[in-house]
Amino acid sequence: MNKFRLIIIAGLFALLSISPAMAQDLSSGSILISGETEFGYSNQKIEYEGGGEYTVSGFNLDVIGEYFLIDNISVAAYLGYGSESTKNGDEVKETEMKVGVGGNYYYDMQSELFPFAGAFLGYRSQKTSNGSDYTVSGIEFGFGGGVLYFLNEYALVKAGLKYSIGKGTAKNGSEVDVDVSELALYVGLGVKL
């Protein structure tokens, strides 16, 4: 495990030391690949039809690929995974998978900094175990914004805030309709290809 960490640190150092950041462009045909995490800053609230709610704070990792159709406008695809264990009297374990598509508009400030806004649509499934298992799955829609900053010609940092809402079903022997909402602060690293 320590060798793996050393390789990652050496790779990041090499990537960041290639060249200093200069004014960048996000022109047609550009590709961005990034990994983003909420680092436990998310707060998710699930409200059940007929009353009751459940609030979760946790960690996830999303891998996002963006392709720029025209200058400063991208289409994106994402795949996400999350896992958490919470103890509140009982131990609660949660696993989450999500997949979706979206798009972003990046405002070109003629520098390394690009404020952006976008929207996404996807499918999410969460399995929670606390003595008995239940699954919440369904469609989600969201929007958000943030900033992208180029560290050099290839490496970038993204940070932002996103809000998502969803409709789906909860299954624990029987099915119940649920509404899901989430507000999350995220940060990520990426590369421009």
C-alpha positions in Angstrom: 0.0 0.0 0.0 2.9 2.4 0.8 4.4 1.7 -2.6 1.1 2.5 -4.3 0.9 5.9 -2.4 4.5 6.7 -3.4 3.7 6.0 -7.1 0.6 8.2 -6.9 2.5 11.1 -5.2 5.4 10.8 -7.7 2.9 10.8 -10.7 1.1 13.9 -9.3 4.4 15.7 -8.8 5.5 14.8 -12.4 2.2 16.0 -13.8 2.3 19.3 -11.8 5.9 20.1 -12.7 5.5 19.7 -16.5 5.0 23.5 -17.1 3.5 26.4 -15.4 -0.1 27.4 -16.0 -0.8 29.9 -18.7 -4.0 31.0 -20.3 -5.9 27.9 -21.4 -8.8 27.3 -23.8 -11.5 24.8 -23.8 -12.0 24.6 -27.6 -14.1 22.2 -29.7 -12.6 18.7 -29.5 -11.0 19.1 -26.1 -11.4 16.3 -23.6 -11.4 16.6 -19.8 -11.2 13.6 -17.4 -11.7 14.2 -13.7 -12.4 12.5 -10.5 -14.5 14.3 -7.9 -15.4 13.6 -4.3 -17.7 15.1 -1.7 -15.3 14.2 1.1 -18.2 13.9 3.6 -19.5 17.4 3.0 -22.7 16.1 1.5 -26.0 16.1 3.4 -28.7 14.0 1.9 -32.3 13.9 3.0 -34.7 11.2 2.0 -38.4 11.8 2.6 -40.8 8.9 2.5 -44.3 9.1 1.1 -46.6 8.9 4.1 -44.1 10.4 6.5 -40.6 9.8 7.9 -37.2 10.8 6.7 -33.6 9.7 6.9 -30.5 11.9 6.7 -27.1 10.7 5.6 -23.6 12.3 5.4 -20.9 10.5 3.4 -18.2 10.0 0.9 -18.3 9.2 -2.8 -16.1 9.3 -5.9 -17.4 10.3 -9.4 -15.4 9.8 -12.5 -16.4 12.3 -15.2 -15.5 12.5 -18.9 -16.3 15.7 -20.8 -16.1 16.3 -24.6 -16.3 19.9 -25.9 -18.8 20.1 -28.8 -18.0 23.7 -29.4 -15.8 26.2 -27.5 -16.6 26.3 -23.8 -19.6 23.9 -24.0 -19.2 20.3 -23.1 -21.3 17.1 -22.9 -20.4 14.8 -20.1 -20.9 11.2 -18.8 -20.3 10.2 -15.2 -20.0 7.0 -13.2 -20.1 7.2 -9.4 -19.6 4.9 -6.4 -20.0 5.6 -2.7 -19.7 3.7 0.5 -20.3 4.6 4.2 -20.7 3.1 7.6 -22.4 5.0 10.3 -23.0 4.0 14.0 -26.0 5.5 15.7 -27.0 2.9 18.2 -27.0 0.4 15.3 -24.4 0.1 12.6 -25.7 1.3 9.2 -23.8 0.4 6.0 -24.6 2.1 2.7 -23.4 1.5 -0.8 -24.3 3.8 -3.8 -23.9 3.5 -7.5 -24.8 6.1 -10.1 -24.5 6.7 -13.8 -25.6 9.6 -16.0 -25.1 12.3 -18.6 -24.9 16.1 -18.4 -23.4 19.3 -19.9 -21.5 22.3 -18.7 -20.9 25.9 -19.9 -17.5 27.3 -19.0 -17.0 31.0 -19.0 -13.7 31.9 -20.6 -11.8 34.5 -18.6 -8.7 34.4 -20.8 -6.7 32.8 -18.0 -6.3 29.5 -16.1 -9.6 30.1 -14.3 -13.0 29.0 -15.8 -16.2 29.5 -13.8 -18.9 27.0 -15.0 -22.5 26.0 -14.6 -24.3 22.8 -15.8 -27.0 20.2 -15.4 -27.2 16.4 -15.3 -29.6 13.6 -15.5 -28.9 10.1 -14.2 -29.9 6.9 -12.4 -28.9 6.2 -8.7 -29.2 3.1 -6.6 -28.5 3.0 -2.8 -28.5 -0.1 -0.6 -28.6 0.4 3.1 -28.1 -2.3 5.7 -28.9 -1.9 9.4 -30.1 -5.4 10.4 -32.5 -5.4 7.5 -31.7 -4.3 3.9 -33.5 -1.8 1.9 -32.8 -0.3 -1.5 -33.7 3.2 -2.8 -33.3 3.6 -6.6 -34.6 6.0 -9.3 -33.9 8.9 -11.6 -32.1 12.0 -10.5 -31.8 15.5 -12.0 -29.5 18.2 -10.8 -27.7 21.4 -11.5 -24.6 23.1 -10.1 -21.7 25.4 -10.7 -18.2 26.0 -9.6 -14.7 26.8 -10.9 -12.1 24.9 -12.9 -8.5 26.0 -12.4 -5.6 24.8 -14.6 -2.4 24.1 -12.5 -0.5 23.7 -15.8 -1.1 22.8 -19.4 -2.6 19.4 -18.5 -3.6 19.3 -14.8 -6.6 20.9 -13.3 -8.6 21.3 -10.1 -12.4 21.6 -10.0 -14.6 22.7 -7.1 -18.2 23.5 -6.8 -21.7 23.1 -5.4 -24.4 20.9 -6.8 -28.0 20.2 -6.0 -30.0 17.2 -7.1 -33.5 15.9 -6.8 -34.9 12.5 -7.6 -37.9 10.2 -7.6 -37.8 6.5 -7.1 -38.8 3.6 -5.0 -37.7 2.1 -1.7 -37.8 -1.6 -1.3 -37.8 -3.5 2.0 -40.2 -6.3 1.4 -42.7 -3.8 0.0 -42.3 -0.8 -2.3 -42.8 2.8 -1.3 -42.4 5.9 -3.5 -39.7 8.3 -2.3 -38.4 11.8 -3.1 -34.7 12.4 -2.7 -32.8 15.7 -2.5 -29.1 16.4 -2.0 -26.9 19.5 -1.7 -23.2 18.7 -2.0 -19.9 20.6 -2.0 -17.3 18.8 -4.1 -13.6 19.1 -5.1 -11.8 17.1 -7.8 -8.6 16.7 -9.8 -8.4 16.1 -13.5 -6.5 16.2 -16.8 -7.0 17.8 -20.1 -6.2 15.5 -23.0 
